[in-house]
């Protein structure tokens, strides 16, 4: 691949990234299949293994930009209702309600509460079938710090899932290699029938990301 932008070409990291993209079969596959990012195949592969997505569900996609996970849900399960959220703007996807903002803010949570019709009483059942979270922090290159930041986002996603999910619901959330802290993992296991860790084939080998799949929410 010839890099025409001289400023980009001068950066070794940019060159390496572009070369990796050009050689990545998932990138080519995403372009061919009409997905906005190769990340779509991470969710596809996770769902092929655990089969938690079905038509007619209510699905929340956190950290949705640029929208490839949402695209997959809408495309393959068109009777489902999808609510997506991210700090970054995404191009509209027909049938999807999107909120641009910080998921950890009160305003974002209130938007979800109102859109999903969540009860004020935490003891009552939620209205959501699946919570997806591909949220990730801006990494600083310090392994321990990056891991802690990711665990904070995972905890936010878990806390929301506990409030929002129906009985039997599912949480799929990004973690980092090394898994959750023992305390957080214990809390997740207390709320779900089964908790799995998976690194789907579409996740790059040199990436520290992995995913938690928690099924059978029972509150």
Backbone as CSV, one residue per row, in Angstrom:
resi,resn,N_x,N_y,N_z,CA_x,CA_y,CA_z,C_x,C_y,C_z
1,UNK,0.846,-1.195,0.000,0.000,0.000,0.000,0.874,1.235,0.000
2,UNK,0.653,2.140,-0.921,1.403,3.379,-0.985,0.681,4.437,-0.168
3,UNK,1.426,5.090,0.723,0.854,6.104,1.591,1.112,7.476,0.983
4,UNK,0.061,8.166,0.594,0.201,9.433,-0.108,0.401,10.608,0.845
5,UNK,-0.175,10.541,2.033,-0.034,11.624,2.996,1.366,11.566,3.616
6,UNK,2.179,12.593,3.357,3.579,12.567,3.795,3.711,12.584,5.309
7,UNK,2.794,13.298,6.009,2.876,13.340,7.466,2.615,11.966,8.063
8,UNK,1.629,11.269,7.493,1.333,9.914,7.968,2.477,8.979,7.622
9,UNK,2.986,9.115,6.406,4.063,8.238,5.949,5.303,8.367,6.809
10,UNK,5.484,9.532,7.443,6.679,9.762,8.259,6.606,9.064,9.606
11,UNK,5.440,8.624,10.007,5.267,7.981,11.304,5.293,6.465,11.152
12,UNK,6.246,5.833,11.811,6.372,4.380,11.700,5.123,3.666,12.221
13,UNK,4.535,4.205,13.309,3.352,3.552,13.869,2.188,3.614,12.890
14,UNK,2.069,4.731,12.164,0.998,4.874,11.179,1.209,3.925,10.014
15,UNK,2.452,3.808,9.585,2.774,2.894,8.491,2.435,1.462,8.878
16,UNK,2.833,1.073,10.088,2.581,-0.293,10.553,1.085,-0.569,10.629
17,UNK,0.310,0.432,11.129,-1.139,0.256,11.241,-1.772,0.099,9.875
18,UNK,-1.386,0.924,8.930,-1.955,0.850,7.586,-1.603,-0.467,6.908
19,UNK,-0.381,-0.913,7.098,0.034,-2.185,6.504,-0.730,-3.347,7.117
20,UNK,-0.951,-3.273,8.421,-1.713,-4.326,9.099,-3.154,-4.338,8.614
21,UNK,-3.746,-3.159,8.451,-5.112,-3.069,7.946,-5.222,-3.664,6.547
22,UNK,-4.243,-3.354,5.706,-4.272,-3.830,4.329,-4.169,-5.348,4.248
23,UNK,-3.463,-5.939,5.221,-3.246,-7.388,5.199,-4.273,-8.156,6.030
24,UNK,-5.172,-7.459,6.705,-6.123,-8.088,7.621,-7.337,-8.612,6.852
25,UNK,-7.550,-9.927,6.855,-8.698,-10.485,6.111,-10.047,-10.032,6.669
26,UNK,-10.104,-9.700,7.972,-11.362,-9.238,8.559,-11.717,-7.838,8.063
27,UNK,-10.694,-7.027,7.789,-10.945,-5.694,7.243,-11.560,-5.822,5.852
28,UNK,-10.972,-6.684,5.035,-11.496,-6.899,3.686,-12.895,-7.497,3.736
29,UNK,-13.111,-8.399,4.669,-14.421,-9.035,4.813,-15.483,-8.017,5.230
30,UNK,-15.114,-7.106,6.153,-16.052,-6.080,6.603,-16.442,-5.163,5.447
31,UNK,-15.466,-4.805,4.636,-15.748,-3.961,3.472,-16.676,-4.685,2.497
32,UNK,-16.431,-5.948,2.298,-17.247,-6.740,1.378,-18.669,-6.933,1.894
33,UNK,-18.798,-7.137,3.214,-20.112,-7.397,3.810,-20.860,-6.128,4.201
34,UNK,-20.210,-4.994,4.058,-20.882,-3.734,4.354,-20.907,-3.344,5.821
35,UNK,-19.988,-3.894,6.621,-19.895,-3.493,8.015,-18.920,-2.333,8.170
36,UNK,-19.186,-1.487,9.129,-18.380,-0.286,9.317,-17.006,-0.566,9.913
37,UNK,-16.857,-1.708,10.547,-15.576,-2.054,11.171,-15.455,-3.564,11.282
38,UNK,-14.220,-4.025,11.341,-13.943,-5.453,11.489,-14.468,-5.988,12.819
39,UNK,-14.719,-5.091,13.775,-15.199,-5.495,15.098,-16.514,-6.253,15.041
40,UNK,-17.263,-6.075,13.958,-18.533,-6.796,13.826,-18.345,-8.295,14.006
41,UNK,-17.231,-8.811,13.518,-17.012,-10.259,13.541,-16.697,-10.786,14.940
42,UNK,-16.281,-9.900,15.833,-16.096,-10.330,17.223,-17.448,-10.722,17.811
43,UNK,-18.444,-9.851,17.617,-19.779,-10.159,18.125,-20.380,-11.342,17.377
44,UNK,-20.190,-11.400,16.085,-20.715,-12.517,15.296,-20.169,-13.839,15.816
45,UNK,-18.863,-13.890,16.059,-18.235,-15.134,16.533,-18.661,-15.476,17.959
46,UNK,-18.812,-14.467,18.803,-19.276,-14.718,20.166,-20.702,-15.257,20.143
47,UNK,-21.543,-14.664,19.304,-22.933,-15.119,19.228,-23.050,-16.500,18.597
48,UNK,-22.188,-16.806,17.645,-22.204,-18.139,17.040,-21.895,-19.206,18.081
49,UNK,-21.078,-18.851,19.064,-20.702,-19.819,20.107,-21.771,-19.942,21.187
50,UNK,-22.345,-18.802,21.603,-23.258,-18.831,22.745,-24.729,-18.618,22.380
51,UNK,-24.993,-18.159,21.164,-26.357,-18.063,20.623,-27.335,-17.361,21.583
52,UNK,-27.004,-16.144,21.965,-27.835,-15.388,22.895,-28.701,-14.340,22.198
53,UNK,-28.393,-14.015,20.949,-29.185,-13.028,20.223,-30.313,-13.708,19.467
54,UNK,-31.523,-13.129,19.583,-32.703,-13.681,18.916,-33.573,-12.529,18.429
55,UNK,-34.458,-12.812,17.531,-35.382,-11.796,17.042,-36.344,-11.355,18.148
56,UNK,-36.700,-10.071,18.124,-37.690,-9.560,19.056,-37.144,-9.138,20.396
57,UNK,-35.833,-9.105,20.555,-35.248,-8.718,21.832,-35.102,-7.193,21.948
58,UNK,-34.858,-6.758,23.168,-34.430,-5.383,23.430,-32.933,-5.461,23.733
59,UNK,-32.142,-4.753,22.923,-30.684,-4.836,23.018,-30.105,-3.443,23.238
60,UNK,-29.180,-3.336,24.181,-28.469,-2.083,24.426,-27.010,-2.282,24.048
61,UNK,-26.482,-1.381,23.202,-25.102,-1.466,22.726,-24.328,-0.266,23.265
62,UNK,-23.455,-0.512,24.238,-22.652,0.544,24.853,-21.275,0.585,24.203
63,UNK,-20.792,1.794,23.935,-19.519,1.911,23.215,-19.698,1.497,21.775
64,UNK,-20.768,1.981,21.159,-21.231,1.443,19.876,-20.437,1.904,18.658
65,UNK,-19.815,3.079,18.713,-19.157,3.637,17.524,-18.065,2.706,16.990
66,UNK,-17.954,2.590,15.679,-18.705,3.290,14.627,-20.047,2.649,14.271
67,UNK,-20.410,1.562,14.973,-21.750,1.006,14.796,-21.825,-0.388,14.212
68,UNK,-20.709,-1.088,14.128,-20.729,-2.398,13.461,-21.470,-3.466,14.268
69,UNK,-21.396,-3.416,15.610,-22.152,-4.385,16.417,-23.646,-4.136,16.236
70,UNK,-24.027,-2.871,16.286,-25.427,-2.511,16.089,-25.902,-2.925,14.702
71,UNK,-25.064,-2.702,13.697,-25.398,-3.123,12.329,-25.733,-4.605,12.290
72,UNK,-24.912,-5.417,12.917,-25.117,-6.865,12.900,-26.443,-7.242,13.551
73,UNK,-26.723,-6.659,14.711,-27.970,-6.988,15.411,-29.175,-6.615,14.561
74,UNK,-29.148,-5.412,14.003,-30.278,-4.941,13.195,-30.434,-5.767,11.922
75,UNK,-29.323,-6.127,11.316,-29.362,-6.864,10.056,-29.865,-8.294,10.248
76,UNK,-29.368,-8.958,11.268,-29.700,-10.372,11.458,-30.945,-10.601,12.314
77,UNK,-31.312,-9.614,13.126,-32.460,-9.769,14.019,-33.338,-8.519,13.898
78,UNK,-33.957,-8.332,12.745,-34.655,-7.075,12.429,-35.858,-6.763,13.299
79,UNK,-36.369,-7.744,14.025,-37.515,-7.488,14.896,-37.088,-7.000,16.288
80,UNK,-35.793,-6.948,16.526,-35.296,-6.481,17.822,-35.261,-4.962,17.878
81,UNK,-35.352,-4.422,19.083,-35.214,-2.978,19.307,-33.819,-2.724,19.856
82,UNK,-33.103,-1.793,19.226,-31.709,-1.549,19.596,-31.517,-0.101,20.034
83,UNK,-30.863,0.053,21.195,-30.521,1.369,21.728,-28.997,1.417,21.845
84,UNK,-28.372,2.388,21.182,-26.914,2.454,21.126,-26.417,3.755,21.747
85,UNK,-25.189,3.701,22.270,-24.626,4.872,22.945,-23.114,4.897,22.769
86,UNK,-22.579,6.103,22.584,-21.124,6.256,22.518,-20.775,7.726,22.700
87,UNK,-19.535,7.968,23.126,-19.027,9.336,23.194,-18.936,9.948,21.806
88,UNK,-18.628,9.101,20.825,-18.464,9.551,19.447,-19.781,9.458,18.690
89,UNK,-19.938,10.314,17.733,-21.118,10.273,16.873,-21.019,9.092,15.912
90,UNK,-22.145,8.502,15.581,-22.164,7.478,14.534,-23.192,7.874,13.478
91,UNK,-22.930,7.434,12.270,-23.899,7.675,11.210,-25.178,6.920,11.548
92,UNK,-26.327,7.531,11.309,-27.596,6.892,11.671,-27.750,5.497,11.071
93,UNK,-28.334,4.616,11.860,-28.668,3.265,11.412,-30.176,3.136,11.539
94,UNK,-30.879,2.875,10.458,-32.342,2.801,10.499,-32.843,1.865,11.592
95,UNK,-33.808,2.368,12.351,-34.413,1.548,13.394,-33.686,1.566,14.723
96,UNK,-32.566,2.289,14.800,-31.764,2.324,16.025,-31.890,3.695,16.692
97,UNK,-32.111,3.684,18.007,-32.112,4.934,18.761,-30.728,5.116,19.371
98,UNK,-30.110,6.269,19.054,-28.717,6.491,19.457,-28.593,7.731,20.331
99,UNK,-27.728,7.618,21.349,-27.424,8.745,22.229,-25.929,8.979,22.202
100,UNK,-25.526,10.198,21.879,-24.110,10.541,21.911,-23.791,11.174,23.252
101,UNK,-22.967,10.521,24.029,-22.623,11.045,25.338,-21.859,10.026,26.157
102,UNK,-21.504,10.419,27.349,-20.713,9.601,28.276,-21.640,8.680,29.053
103,UNK,-21.497,7.376,28.848,-22.359,6.399,29.507,-22.298,6.517,31.025
104,UNK,-21.171,6.976,31.556,-21.024,7.065,33.008,-21.678,8.310,33.600
105,UNK,-22.256,9.156,32.754,-22.890,10.388,33.243,-24.350,10.141,33.626
106,UNK,-24.864,10.988,34.495,-26.264,10.886,34.912,-27.208,11.110,33.735
107,UNK,-26.835,12.035,32.844,-27.695,12.361,31.701,-27.862,11.159,30.782
108,UNK,-26.774,10.442,30.527,-26.837,9.269,29.658,-27.667,8.159,30.297
109,UNK,-27.459,7.953,31.568,-28.227,6.922,32.273,-29.710,7.263,32.273
110,UNK,-30.031,8.524,32.469,-31.420,8.934,32.475,-32.075,8.711,31.117
111,UNK,-31.319,8.951,30.043,-31.830,8.701,28.688,-32.190,7.230,28.523
112,UNK,-31.312,6.359,28.997,-31.572,4.923,28.898,-32.764,4.525,29.757
113,UNK,-32.833,5.054,30.959,-33.943,4.728,31.862,-35.280,5.082,31.222
114,UNK,-35.345,6.266,30.618,-36.590,6.711,30.005,-36.912,5.926,28.741
115,UNK,-35.921,5.710,27.891,-36.158,4.997,26.640,-36.547,3.542,26.876
116,UNK,-35.945,2.944,27.890,-36.169,1.519,28.154,-37.321,1.276,29.114
117,UNK,-37.828,2.358,29.707,-38.908,2.200,30.665,-38.493,1.400,31.882
118,UNK,-37.287,1.671,32.381,-36.780,0.919,33.528,-37.477,1.351,34.811
119,UNK,-37.795,0.409,35.684,-38.481,0.736,36.934,-37.564,1.477,37.905
120,UNK,-38.156,2.311,38.745,-37.381,3.023,39.771,-36.933,2.073,40.870
121,UNK,-37.741,1.071,41.119,-37.452,0.098,42.182,-36.508,-0.965,41.635
122,UNK,-35.321,-1.050,42.205,-34.318,-2.012,41.737,-34.772,-3.457,41.919
123,UNK,-35.771,-3.664,42.780,-36.255,-5.027,43.030,-37.147,-5.517,41.898
124,UNK,-37.634,-4.597,41.056,-38.492,-4.993,39.948,-37.659,-5.449,38.753
125,UNK,-38.276,-6.270,37.898,-37.569,-6.783,36.721,-37.295,-5.675,35.717
126,UNK,-36.171,-5.809,35.006,-35.827,-4.860,33.962,-36.567,-5.161,32.673
127,UNK,-36.167,-4.465,31.610,-36.873,-4.579,30.331,-35.957,-4.980,29.183
128,UNK,-34.699,-5.262,29.477,-33.690,-5.505,28.445,-33.305,-6.984,28.390
129,UNK,-33.140,-7.497,27.173,-32.730,-8.900,27.000,-31.213,-9.056,26.957
130,UNK,-30.535,-8.124,26.282,-29.084,-8.239,26.099,-28.427,-6.874,26.265
131,UNK,-27.391,-6.826,27.090,-26.540,-5.640,27.192,-25.187,-5.980,26.579
132,UNK,-24.811,-5.221,25.554,-23.516,-5.377,24.898,-22.633,-4.203,25.288
133,UNK,-21.387,-4.468,25.603,-20.466,-3.377,25.914,-19.106,-3.636,25.277
134,UNK,-18.803,-2.827,24.270,-17.475,-2.861,23.666,-16.690,-1.620,24.094
135,UNK,-17.128,-1.022,25.204,-16.463,0.180,25.706,-15.010,-0.120,26.069
136,UNK,-14.137,0.825,25.741,-12.719,0.694,26.077,-12.162,2.066,26.415
137,UNK,-11.235,2.137,27.363,-10.653,3.428,27.728,-9.592,3.846,26.717
138,UNK,-9.227,5.096,26.760,-8.050,5.537,26.008,-6.828,5.004,26.745
139,UNK,-6.126,4.078,26.118,-4.989,3.441,26.779,-3.790,4.375,26.833
140,UNK,-2.969,4.189,27.871,-1.774,5.023,28.051,-0.491,4.217,27.854
141,UNK,-0.642,2.915,27.629,0.534,2.079,27.412,1.104,1.475,28.677
142,UNK,0.516,1.818,29.820,0.927,1.231,31.089,-0.067,0.124,31.413
143,UNK,0.389,-1.111,31.393,-0.489,-2.276,31.458,-1.422,-2.241,32.660
144,UNK,-0.891,-1.957,33.838,-1.711,-1.981,35.048,-2.760,-0.874,35.021
145,UNK,-2.351,0.319,34.598,-3.281,1.447,34.530,-4.387,1.189,33.522
146,UNK,-4.004,0.690,32.344,-4.997,0.408,31.311,-5.983,-0.653,31.779
147,UNK,-5.480,-1.655,32.488,-6.342,-2.719,32.987,-7.346,-2.172,33.996
148,UNK,-6.898,-1.322,34.885,-7.791,-0.736,35.892,-8.877,0.088,35.218
149,UNK,-8.500,0.884,34.221,-9.480,1.711,33.510,-10.530,0.847,32.810
150,UNK,-10.085,-0.273,32.232,-11.037,-1.155,31.566,-11.976,-1.802,32.572
151,UNK,-11.444,-2.168,33.745,-12.275,-2.784,34.768,-13.332,-1.814,35.295
152,UNK,-12.993,-0.523,35.335,-13.971,0.481,35.760,-15.145,0.507,34.780
153,UNK,-14.847,0.490,33.481,-15.912,0.485,32.475,-16.720,-0.810,32.542
154,UNK,-16.049,-1.911,32.774,-16.752,-3.187,32.906,-17.697,-3.154,34.102
155,UNK,-17.253,-2.549,35.181,-18.102,-2.469,36.365,-19.328,-1.597,36.101
156,UNK,-19.139,-0.500,35.378,-20.282,0.340,34.999,-21.278,-0.460,34.166
157,UNK,-20.766,-1.218,33.190,-21.636,-2.021,32.329,-22.375,-3.076,33.148
158,UNK,-21.684,-3.697,34.082,-22.303,-4.713,34.938,-23.388,-4.101,35.818
159,UNK,-23.095,-2.968,36.437,-24.083,-2.315,37.293,-25.340,-1.958,36.502
160,UNK,-25.138,-1.475,35.269,-26.291,-1.148,34.444,-27.071,-2.408,34.083
161,UNK,-26.353,-3.468,33.733,-27.006,-4.723,33.364,-27.873,-5.253,34.503
162,UNK,-27.380,-5.144,35.729,-28.137,-5.618,36.895,-29.453,-4.854,37.017
163,UNK,-29.420,-3.583,36.705,-30.645,-2.778,36.782,-31.563,-3.007,35.587
164,UNK,-30.988,-3.230,34.416,-31.771,-3.201,33.178,-32.268,-4.552,32.683
165,UNK,-31.564,-5.644,32.987,-31.881,-6.932,32.370,-33.143,-7.585,32.927
166,UNK,-33.824,-8.279,32.032,-34.909,-9.170,32.417,-34.302,-10.444,33.013
167,UNK,-35.093,-11.226,33.738,-34.608,-12.545,34.160,-34.214,-13.362,32.932
168,UNK,-33.063,-14.005,32.998,-32.557,-14.784,31.873,-31.731,-13.972,30.897
169,UNK,-31.563,-12.670,31.179,-30.836,-11.790,30.271,-29.348,-12.076,30.197
170,UNK,-28.698,-11.392,29.249,-27.288,-11.664,28.940,-26.472,-10.371,28.935
171,UNK,-25.271,-10.446,29.466,-24.299,-9.357,29.403,-23.070,-9.838,28.657
172,UNK,-22.688,-9.105,27.606,-21.444,-9.368,26.886,-20.613,-8.100,26.978
173,UNK,-19.454,-8.172,27.630,-18.684,-6.963,27.887,-17.198,-7.183,27.712
174,UNK,-16.549,-6.154,27.175,-15.100,-6.221,26.966,-14.375,-6.190,28.305
175,UNK,-13.365,-7.029,28.381,-12.451,-7.034,29.510,-11.041,-6.957,28.921
176,UNK,-10.036,-7.118,29.745,-8.659,-7.198,29.253,-8.048,-8.503,29.741
177,UNK,-6.996,-8.939,29.093,-6.310,-10.162,29.495,-5.962,-10.080,30.978
178,UNK,-6.234,-11.168,31.670,-6.070,-11.160,33.109,-7.420,-11.183,33.780
179,UNK,-8.469,-10.902,32.964,-9.825,-11.004,33.471,-10.174,-9.908,34.457
180,UNK,-11.294,-10.098,35.122,-11.775,-9.119,36.089,-11.040,-9.282,37.407
181,UNK,-11.223,-8.334,38.284,-10.743,-8.511,39.643,-11.559,-9.634,40.277
182,UNK,-11.001,-10.267,41.264,-11.702,-11.385,41.907,-13.046,-10.954,42.476
183,UNK,-13.090,-9.756,43.058,-14.318,-9.273,43.672,-15.396,-9.013,42.632
184,UNK,-15.028,-8.366,41.510,-16.004,-8.091,40.465,-16.491,-9.383,39.827
185,UNK,-15.590,-10.306,39.577,-15.982,-11.587,38.989,-16.935,-12.332,39.913
186,UNK,-16.683,-12.258,41.198,-17.568,-12.896,42.181,-18.966,-12.281,42.107
187,UNK,-19.037,-10.941,41.986,-20.325,-10.262,41.914,-21.090,-10.663,40.652
188,UNK,-20.372,-10.753,39.536,-21.021,-11.142,38.279,-21.568,-12.563,38.390
189,UNK,-20.779,-13.465,38.955,-21.209,-14.855,39.083,-22.418,-14.992,40.001
190,UNK,-22.544,-14.087,40.958,-23.681,-14.134,41.869,-24.982,-13.751,41.171
191,UNK,-24.889,-13.002,40.080,-26.071,-12.490,39.386,-26.456,-13.286,38.142
192,UNK,-25.542,-14.132,37.653,-25.790,-14.875,36.416,-25.569,-16.366,36.634
193,UNK,-26.266,-17.163,35.843,-26.130,-18.620,35.963,-24.760,-19.102,35.496
194,UNK,-24.219,-18.461,34.458,-22.935,-18.894,33.908,-22.143,-17.689,33.425
195,UNK,-20.829,-17.729,33.633,-19.940,-16.650,33.198,-18.776,-17.263,32.421
196,UNK,-18.594,-16.807,31.197,-17.545,-17.338,30.329,-16.581,-16.232,29.922
197,UNK,-15.333,-16.607,29.645,-14.352,-15.699,29.071,-14.024,-16.192,27.673
198,UNK,-13.975,-15.272,26.718,-13.688,-15.672,25.349,-12.854,-14.605,24.643
199,UNK,-11.919,-15.045,23.858,-11.189,-14.171,22.940,-11.522,-14.669,21.538
200,UNK,-12.480,-14.036,20.869,-12.916,-14.530,19.562,-11.791,-14.446,18.530
201,UNK,-11.820,-15.288,17.516,-10.775,-15.272,16.487,-10.576,-13.903,15.846
202,UNK,-11.643,-13.100,15.737,-11.526,-11.779,15.114,-10.755,-10.789,15.975
203,UNK,-10.575,-11.097,17.248,-9.767,-10.240,18.111,-8.301,-10.483,17.784
204,UNK,-7.579,-9.435,17.463,-6.187,-9.592,17.029,-5.356,-10.266,18.111
205,UNK,-4.449,-11.125,17.687,-3.637,-11.905,18.615,-2.814,-11.030,19.543
206,UNK,-2.369,-9.869,19.042,-1.539,-9.000,19.867,-2.364,-8.064,20.748
207,UNK,-3.685,-8.190,20.684,-4.548,-7.352,21.512,-4.756,-7.995,22.877
208,UNK,-4.862,-7.156,23.907,-5.082,-7.673,25.261,-6.570,-7.835,25.565
209,UNK,-7.426,-7.502,24.608,-8.861,-7.569,24.872,-9.367,-9.004,24.923
210,UNK,-10.391,-9.187,25.719,-11.151,-10.426,25.756,-12.569,-10.014,26.146
211,UNK,-13.476,-10.964,26.181,-14.868,-10.618,26.484,-15.436,-11.563,27.536
212,UNK,-16.266,-10.990,28.381,-17.022,-11.772,29.352,-18.430,-11.978,28.791
213,UNK,-18.897,-13.211,28.819,-20.258,-13.532,28.408,-20.970,-14.112,29.619
214,UNK,-21.872,-13.327,30.185,-22.607,-13.753,31.373,-24.056,-14.029,30.964
215,UNK,-24.497,-15.256,31.143,-25.830,-15.672,30.683,-26.716,-16.088,31.864
216,UNK,-28.019,-15.988,31.650,-28.969,-16.443,32.676,-29.034,-15.512,33.866
217,UNK,-29.292,-14.233,33.614,-29.394,-13.268,34.708,-30.550,-13.648,35.645
218,UNK,-30.270,-13.645,36.944,-31.329,-13.959,37.904,-31.419,-12.935,39.033
219,UNK,-30.654,-11.872,38.927,-30.763,-10.790,39.896,-30.237,-11.110,41.268
